Amino acid sequence: MTSPAITVPELAAMKSRGEKIVVLTAYDAIFAHTLDNAGVDVILVGDSLGMVIQGHETTLPTSLDDMVYHTRCVARGTQRALLLADLPFMTYPTPERAAENAARLIREGHAQMVKLEGGRNRADIVRFLVGQGIPVCGHLGLLPQSINHLGGYLVQGREDRAAQALLEDALLLQEAGAGLLVVECIPAALGDEIASALDIPVIGIGAGVGCDGQVLVLHDLLGLGEGKRPRFVKDFMAEAGDIPSAIRAYALAVRSGRFPAEEHSF
């Protein structure tokens, strides 16, 4: 029998039941189909496609047209998983612009939820989108779209004041109506604290095992790419032998709490 499709309320129910949520990126139909069959709960079409698919050094060149095209491709390979898509750089400067561009991801790309970066400065945008019936996922910690401002891919929230600000931002996004939150490259203790404080699911990437779920870029999980591998990445392909087995191994490791281990955390 085919498992029921994952919805935003079901993600909240998974958190309440203590079930870890498995998230991976995909950018095309065949990988989406593979992830869906492996039981991945949420497929993220990330603006990371600018780096892993297009070869850019950052996510900043990724356009809305790029996102719509790849989201539409992924939708064709997805049946069970919830389809989440990034709003790329400078596509949500105002609530109205955000709504127009999110509508394209939903109407043309068939996304079920959109993700945007930022905390209290985005709360009004989140509130407006949710008021239009658009489910929203927030993103805090390391913000790839703000890389020029941050000065590099650096761990965020190490100091007490910065950690408190991130916790406050998370609560503000939840109050604004966000249904999901991604936290990236923050200390594991802070990831645990945010996940415990929020009613909505908190998905970590380099944020410790205490989060309600985990996300990785698919290509990182498969050991693809050049250069130094980020600390929070594990190559599941090294032991699996084939792509479907690697994805299933990742899903099992997340659900059992074996990933991320201490060596993958800050």
N, C-alpha and C positions, 0 to 999 in steps of 0.2 A: 504494500500500500504506500502511496505517496504521502510524505509527511505534510502537515498543514503549513501554509505559507507563514513566514515570520512577519509580524506586524510590530508597530511601535508599542502598543499596549502589551504585546507578548514579551518584548524585551524588558519592560518594567516588571512583568510577572516573573521572568527568569531571575531578575535580581532579588525579588522578594523570596523566591524559593532557594536562593543561594547557588543558582546554576551559573557557571561562568559562560560568558558570551564570546564566541569565536568570530573574529573579523579578519578579513584579508582584502588586499587590493586586487583588482582585475581591470583589464583595459580592452578585452576583446571577448567574443562570444565563446570560443572554444575553452579558454581558461575559466570563464564564468561557469560554463557547464561542468567543468571538472571540479571547481570549488563547490558548486551546488550539490553535486553528487556525493562529495566528501562530507557534507553536513555542515559547511560553514554557515553561520547564522546571518551575518551581514557582509555584503560585498561592497567595498568602497571603491568607487571610481575617483581616485585621488588626482589632484593637480600634479602629483609626483610623476604623472605620465610625461610631463615636460622633461624630466630628468631620465627616467628609465626607458621611455619609448622614443622620445625625440632627441635625446642626447644633450640637453641644455645643462648648465652647471647649477641652476636653481629652478624653482617652480614658477618663477615670475613671468617667463614668456608664454606660459600656457594660456590659451584664449578660451573664451566662453564657447566659441564654435568647436574648438578641440574637445571640450568637456561634453558638449551635447552629442557630438559624433561618437565618442568612445562610450558614453553612457548608453546610448541607443544600441551599440554593438553588444555591450554586456547584458542589457535587458533581454536580448534575443536568446541568451544562453542561460537565463536565470528563471527558476520556477519557485523554489522554496525560500531562498535567502531574501532578506530585505535589501533593497538597492539604495545605497547612499552615495551622493555625488557632491564633490567640492564646488563651491562658488570660487572661481579663481581670483587672482589679484585684481583689485580695483573694480570688481563687478558689484560691490555692495556699499558704495560710499554714502548712500541715503536709503531710507526704508523703501521708497518708491522704486529706485533703481534695483535694489535687492529683490523686490517682489517681481519685477519684470524679468529679471535674469533667472531667478529661481523657477518662475513659471516655464521658461524655456527648457530647463533641465527636467521638469516634470512632464510638460506637455509633449515635447519633442524627444527627450531622452528617456522618458518613462521612469525617472527616479521616483522614489517614494519618500525621500528625505534629503535635505541639503545640509551641507556643513560649511560653517564660516569660522574664521579665526578672530579671537579677541574676547575681552572680558566686559567690564562695565561700559566701555565705549561702544559696545555692540548691543547692549541690552535693549535699547529702543528698537533697533532693527529686528532683533529676535522677536520682540513682542508684536511688532507690526506683521511680520511674516506669519507667525502663529495665528494672529487674528484673521489672516487671509486663508487659513486652512492649510498652511505649508508647514509640515513637521521640520524641526530644526535640530541639528547637532552642533554644539559648541566645540571649541578647540582652544585649550589653554596650555601654558608652559612655553616650550619652544614653538615659536610661530614661524614656519618657513617663509610665509609671505612677508614677514618683517625682518628678513635676514640682514638686509642692509642697515637697519636700525640696530639690531642686536649685535652686529659685528662678527657673527659666526654661529655655527651650530653648537651652542653652549648649553650646559645644564642650567635650568632656571629654578628659582625658589630655594636656593641653598641657605640664604640668610633668613632670619626670623621674620623681618619686615616683609620681604618678598614672598615668603611662604604664606603669611597671613593675608597679603593682598590677593594671592591666587585663590585661597580658600574663599575669601569674600567675593571675588569675581565668579567663582563656581556657583555660589549661592544666588548671586544676582542673575546669572543666566538661567538657573532653574526657576527662579521667581518670574522671569520674563516669559517662561513657557518652553524652554528647550527640553526636548525629550530624551536627549543623549548628550554625553560629553566625552571628548577625547582629551587626555592629558599626556603631554609629550615631554620626555627628558626632564623629569623632576625627581627629587629624592624619593625612594620607595616609601619612607615613612609618611611623606606628604601625600603621595598617591593613596595610601591607605586611609589617611585622615579625611581626604576629600570624598572618597568613596563611602566612608562611614557617615559623613555629614549630609550627603545628598540622598534624596529619594529616587532620583533618576539614575540609570546605569552609567558608570564611569569606565571608559575603555582606555587602557594604558598602552603606551609605546615607550619603553624606557622609563616606566613609572612604578615598577614593582608589582609583585604578585597579589597585593592587597586590593587591586582594582577589580571591578566586576567582570572584566573581560580584557582581551588583548587584541591588538592589531599589529600586523607587519606588512611591509611591502612584499608582494609575492616574489619578486625577483631576488630579494634578500634571503627569504626563506629557502629558495632553491640554489643559493650560493652563486648567483649570477652577478655580474658587474665587476668593475675594476676599482682599485684603490683600497684603502683601509676600511674594514668592515666596522660599522658602529657597534659599540659595546652591547647594545640591547638586542642585537641580531643573533640568531642561531641558524646555522645551515642544516636544515632538516633533511636535505637531499643526500648529505654525505653518508648517512646510514640507511636511508630508505631504499635507494636503488632505482626508483621511478617516481614520476611527479605525483600521481594520485596517492601513492603510499606516503610521500613526504608531507602532503597536505593533511592526510588523515593523522599522521604522527603529530603534527602541530596541533590539530584540533584536540586530540587526546591529551597532549601535554598541557594545553590551556585548561581543559575541563577538569583535569586531575590536580591542578595547582603545581605541576612540576615545571611549568614555564610561565614566566621567566624565573630562572634560578638566581641566586645571589650574584653570580658573575655577570648576569645580564642587567643588573640594577645599579642604581647610583645611591 
